[in-house]
Amino acid sequence: MTVGNGGTKRRLPSLAQLRAFAAVAEHLHFRDAAAAIGMSQPALSGAVAALEETLGVTLLERTTRKVLLSPAGERLAVRAKAVLDEVGALMEEAEAVRAPFTGVLRLGVIPTVAPYLLPTVLRLVHDRYPDLDLQVHEEQTASLVDGLNTGRLDLLLLAVPLGVPGVIELPLFDEDFVLVTPLDHRLGGREGIPREALKELNLLLLDEGHCLRDQALDICREAGREDAPVTTTAAGLSTLVQLVAGGLGVTLLPRTAVKVETSRSNQLMTGSFADPAPTRRIALAMRTGAARSAEYQELAAALRAALRPLPVRVLDAGTA
């Protein structure tokens, strides 16, 4: 192989030449080096000589009794090994690409999903895809979308719609919101609560940046509430529910979070809304044209099946 450099063509060393030189540099013996890489001794000697000619330097000092590396050979042996290591890593990565559900998968998850769905996700990956190296990153939606677009993350698990160009959403399920109240609240334990009831309630919200906060505000606006209640906020759902238990107000929880969060206190009640109840949709999101899109779609299908025991309405693959 030759490359151009300012009008001058230079030959490049072959991998066979580098492999032969690296073996000699390691063993300092032609016969042992040839045996180590499965090459005949004359072929190995010829490959090293060809490499010296290509590079224009003497790599070995040959005597009748032993083989020594020249000063140039000592320096270039390190480079040769590094090149061969990188080629080996390239081949391993290509093998991982050819074999589905192997290698690293960097999954981003929003905080209002992670504690409640990750046990199901991790169990599924462990049981069905044991060779997949799943790495989980819990972040807010804006950070996750940025990570997906820049290639820092491969796949997202979050609330949709995102409305982001270049991102494909694979819907998993819809879930209702539940009203969480203090134990003695008049709406505690009620069914069929009208959305309009939200106009008069002291609603506690998550901090800015959480998509669940935006969803709660949208629900309030749909109910005819014009103001944005922001007197008290919390960084996470656990804190939010404890504020409710302390009598500071009420809040909205996605149904998947209710069992975990309300079990922490005996000072809470839940109420359900009249149909159609306010809902959120959870989906996987991937880059348009992702090389592993077929795997991600298969993973979405497997997740839909695994999530059926949860209090959600699992969606068909073709749901828009």
C-alpha positions in Angstrom: 0.0 0.0 0.0 1.2 3.5 -0.8 0.2 7.0 0.4 0.8 10.4 -1.1 2.6 13.1 0.8 3.1 16.3 -1.0 3.3 14.6 -4.4 5.7 11.9 -3.1 4.3 8.3 -2.7 5.5 6.2 0.2 4.9 2.6 0.9 3.2 1.7 4.2 4.1 -1.3 6.3 1.8 -4.2 6.3 0.2 -5.7 9.3 2.1 -9.0 8.6 5.4 -7.0 8.7 4.5 -5.3 12.0 3.4 -8.6 13.5 6.7 -10.2 12.5 8.8 -7.4 13.9 6.8 -7.2 17.2 7.3 -11.0 17.7 11.0 -10.7 17.1 11.2 -7.7 19.4 9.4 -9.7 22.1 11.4 -13.0 21.8 14.7 -11.7 20.4 15.0 -15.0 18.6 13.8 -15.7 15.1 12.8 -19.3 15.6 10.8 -18.6 18.8 9.2 -15.5 17.2 8.2 -17.5 14.1 6.6 -20.3 16.2 4.7 -17.7 18.3 2.9 -16.2 15.4 2.6 -19.4 13.2 5.0 -18.2 10.5 7.9 -19.9 8.9 11.3 -18.6 9.9 12.3 -17.5 6.4 9.0 -15.7 5.9 9.4 -13.9 9.2 12.9 -12.9 8.4 11.8 -11.6 5.0 8.9 -9.7 6.6 11.2 -7.9 9.0 13.7 -7.1 6.2 10.8 -5.7 4.1 9.7 -3.5 7.0 13.2 -2.2 7.4 13.3 -1.3 3.8 9.8 0.3 3.9 10.7 2.4 6.9 14.3 3.2 5.8 15.8 2.2 9.2 17.6 -0.7 10.7 15.5 -2.3 13.4 17.6 -5.3 14.4 21.3 -6.0 15.0 21.9 -9.6 13.8 24.8 -11.7 15.0 25.5 -15.4 14.7 24.5 -15.9 18.3 21.6 -13.5 19.1 19.3 -10.8 17.9 19.3 -7.3 19.4 17.1 -4.3 18.8 18.8 -1.3 17.4 18.1 2.1 19.1 15.5 2.7 16.3 14.1 -0.7 16.8 13.5 -0.2 20.5 11.6 3.0 19.8 9.5 1.6 16.9 8.8 -1.7 18.7 6.6 0.2 21.1 4.7 1.9 18.2 4.3 -1.4 16.4 2.8 -3.1 19.5 0.4 -0.1 19.9 -0.7 -0.3 16.3 -1.3 -4.1 16.6 -3.2 -3.6 19.9 -5.5 -1.0 18.2 -6.1 -3.3 15.3 -7.0 -6.1 17.7 -9.4 -3.8 19.5 -10.9 -2.8 16.1 -11.6 -6.4 15.3 -13.1 -7.1 18.7 -15.4 -4.1 18.3 -16.4 -5.2 14.8 -17.3 -8.6 16.2 -19.4 -7.0 18.9 -21.3 -5.0 16.2 -21.9 -8.2 14.2 -23.2 -10.0 17.3 -26.4 -8.2 18.6 -26.8 -7.3 22.2 -23.1 -7.4 23.0 -20.7 -4.6 23.9 -21.6 -1.4 25.7 -25.1 0.2 25.7 -25.3 3.6 27.4 -28.8 4.1 28.6 -30.1 7.5 29.9 -33.0 7.6 32.2 -35.0 10.5 33.8 -35.2 10.6 37.6 -39.0 10.1 37.7 -38.6 6.8 35.8 -35.4 5.3 37.0 -36.3 4.0 40.5 -39.6 2.5 39.3 -38.7 0.9 36.0 -35.0 0.1 36.3 -35.6 -3.1 38.3 -37.6 -4.5 35.4 -35.1 -3.2 32.8 -32.0 -4.6 34.6 -33.7 -8.0 35.2 -34.6 -8.2 31.5 -31.1 -7.4 30.4 -29.5 -9.8 32.9 -31.8 -12.7 31.9 -32.1 -12.2 28.1 -29.0 -10.2 27.1 -26.2 -11.4 29.4 -23.4 -10.3 27.1 -24.7 -6.7 27.0 -22.7 -4.2 29.1 -25.5 -1.9 30.2 -24.4 1.5 31.6 -27.1 3.6 33.2 -27.0 7.4 33.4 -29.8 9.2 35.4 -30.2 12.8 34.3 -32.9 15.3 33.5 -34.5 15.4 30.0 -32.5 18.2 28.5 -29.2 16.7 29.5 -30.2 13.3 28.2 -31.3 14.6 24.8 -28.0 16.5 24.5 -26.1 13.3 25.4 -28.0 11.4 22.7 -27.4 14.0 20.0 -23.6 14.2 20.8 -23.2 10.5 21.0 -22.4 10.4 24.7 -25.6 8.2 25.2 -27.0 5.5 22.9 -30.6 5.2 24.1 -33.0 7.1 26.4 -35.9 6.0 28.6 -38.0 9.0 29.3 -41.4 10.8 29.0 -42.5 11.8 25.5 -43.2 13.5 23.2 -39.9 15.3 22.8 -40.4 17.0 19.5 -36.7 16.9 18.8 -35.5 16.5 15.2 -33.3 13.5 14.5 -34.7 11.5 17.4 -37.0 8.5 17.0 -39.4 7.6 19.8 -40.4 4.0 20.5 -43.4 4.2 22.8 -43.6 1.7 25.6 -46.7 2.5 27.7 -49.1 5.2 29.0 -49.7 5.6 32.7 -52.2 7.6 34.7 -51.4 10.3 37.3 -52.6 9.8 40.8 -53.5 12.5 43.3 -51.5 12.1 46.6 -52.9 13.9 49.6 -52.4 14.1 53.4 -54.3 11.5 55.4 -57.1 13.9 56.4 -57.6 15.6 53.1 -61.1 15.7 51.7 -60.1 14.1 48.4 -58.0 11.4 50.0 -59.1 7.9 48.8 -61.7 9.2 46.4 -62.2 7.9 42.9 -63.5 9.8 39.9 -61.9 13.1 41.0 -62.7 15.8 38.3 -59.6 17.5 36.9 -61.2 20.8 37.8 -60.5 20.1 41.4 -56.9 20.9 40.8 -57.9 24.6 40.4 -58.4 24.9 44.1 -55.6 22.7 45.5 -52.2 23.7 46.9 -50.2 21.6 44.4 -46.5 20.8 45.2 -44.1 20.4 42.3 -40.7 19.3 41.4 -37.9 21.8 40.7 -37.4 23.4 37.4 -35.9 21.1 34.8 -37.9 18.0 35.6 -40.3 17.1 32.8 -42.8 15.8 35.4 -43.1 19.4 36.7 -44.0 20.6 33.2 -46.5 17.8 32.8 -48.2 18.7 36.1 -48.4 22.4 35.0 -49.9 21.3 31.7 -52.5 19.3 33.6 -53.3 22.3 35.7 -53.8 24.5 32.7 -56.1 21.9 31.1 -58.1 22.0 34.3 -58.5 25.7 33.9 -55.9 26.8 36.4 -54.0 29.9 35.2 -51.4 30.4 37.9 -48.3 28.3 38.4 -48.1 27.1 42.0 -44.4 27.5 43.0 -44.4 28.2 46.7 -42.8 24.9 47.6 -40.7 22.6 45.3 -38.6 19.5 45.7 -35.6 17.9 43.9 -37.1 14.4 43.8 -40.4 12.6 44.2 -39.4 11.1 47.6 -39.1 14.6 49.1 -42.2 15.8 47.4 -44.3 13.0 48.9 -42.8 13.7 52.4 -43.9 17.3 52.1 -47.4 16.1 51.3 -47.3 13.8 54.4 -46.3 16.8 56.4 -49.5 18.6 55.3 -48.0 21.2 53.0 -50.2 20.4 50.1 -51.0 17.7 47.5 -49.1 16.4 44.5 -49.4 14.3 41.3 -47.5 11.0 41.0 -47.3 8.7 38.0 -48.9 5.4 38.9 -45.6 3.4 38.6 -44.2 5.6 41.5 -47.1 5.3 43.9 -46.3 2.0 45.6 -42.7 2.9 46.2 -43.2 6.4 47.3 -46.4 6.2 49.4 -45.1 3.2 51.4 -42.7 5.4 53.2 -45.4 7.1 55.3 -48.7 6.2 56.9 -49.9 9.8 56.6 -50.8 9.6 52.9 -53.9 8.9 50.8 -54.2 8.5 47.1 -57.1 9.4 44.8 -57.8 8.6 41.2 -59.1 11.0 38.5 -62.3 10.6 36.4 -61.8 9.3 32.9 -60.0 10.5 30.9 -57.4 10.7 33.6 -54.3 12.8 33.0 -51.5 10.6 31.7 -47.9 10.5 30.6 -46.3 8.4 27.9 -42.9 6.6 28.5 -40.8 5.6 25.5 -37.3 4.7 24.4 -35.6 7.3 22.2 -32.8 6.8 19.7 -31.0 8.7 17.1 -32.5 8.6 13.6 -30.3 6.2 11.6 -28.7 4.6 14.6 -26.5 1.7 13.6 -28.1 -0.5 16.3 -31.7 0.6 15.6 -32.9 -3.0 15.0 -31.5 -4.0 18.4 -33.2 -1.0 20.1 -36.6 -1.9 18.5 -36.2 -5.5 19.7 -35.3 -4.3 23.2 -38.5 -2.1 23.1 -40.6 -5.1 22.2 -39.1 -7.1 25.0 -39.6 -4.3 27.5 -43.3 -4.0 26.6 -43.8 -7.6 27.5 -41.8 -7.3 30.7 -43.7 -4.2 31.8 -47.2 -5.8 31.6 -47.4 -6.6 35.3 -47.0 -2.9 36.2 -50.0 -0.6 36.5 -49.6 0.8 33.0 -51.3 0.5 29.5 -48.7 -1.2 27.3 -48.7 0.2 23.8 -48.3 -1.6 20.4 -45.1 -1.2 18.5 -46.8 0.9 15.8 -48.3 3.5 18.3 -47.5 7.0 17.2 
